[in-house]
């Protein structure tokens, strides 16, 4: 995830549960927020608006209960509320949730039914929500940061209503730039670093221990054993809002080429996967048991569990 100053140019990423580093620094608390949590969407620009428009190809938000998992400062939560959703946000960064509430209050965004319903302090693996209680779950550049991405997918399957939809944007391993920065020894270097994701996995993960990047086939692995199925899987390029700020003409050219590429084989080099999942109508085994660490192989401890921050906006 990146800052509005350095990219990705659409400014769309949000925050998520921190993933323990696979390399230095050994203490996750020492990582800067840009690495540990990612930077949220500070302002609403055309890149974010485009992402919501792409989501609306698959779902209508009006009248739906929508969860933005990893909501950061709540910009997408307010956007869903403007479209008539009962919108919830969750995040692990309590200071960001506090600012999200302030932004709702100062913007005059409706609260309650058909508006912002509230914000929850919670990790993606442990959502304090009832089974089958959400119509739409959005993870916008979040899944790469959670501690356990498979457990998060199981929790999504648990919380989604039968027939409900999950929409994920997530880093593409084939995108030519690593947008989360890298570690050179103990030093964190923030920015868009070229060709890092094209390196062998072991070397790439040493440079970027704080964020995953996904290959095309990873999604089937992540949803295996759940009631989720892939409805669509494509790729998107950035919004290039930072380029537009410097040169509207250059942005028009770059956007024109990249959005054309989204319609052909060059889409595979886009910034992000766009994955649309649907929960099957027939319920499967208890996802709660697996998501809370009963399943063998879980790496969670008691300190990973969610902290409910309340649902008032």
Protein Blocks (a to p, Z undefined) as FASTA:
>chain_A
ZZfknopfklmaccddddddfbdcfblklpcfklmnopadfbdcfklmmmmmmmmmmbcf
ehpacddehklnommmmmmmmnopacddddfblklmmmmmmmmmmnopaehehiafbdcd
ddfklccbdehibfbdcdehkllmpmblmlmmmmmmmmpcghiacddddddfklmbdfkb
paehjbccedjdehklmpcfklmmmmmmmbccddfklmmmmmgoiabdcfbdcddddekl
mmmmmomklmmmmmmmmmmmmmmmklmmgmbdcddddddfbdcddfklmmnopaghiabd
fklpccdebjaZZ
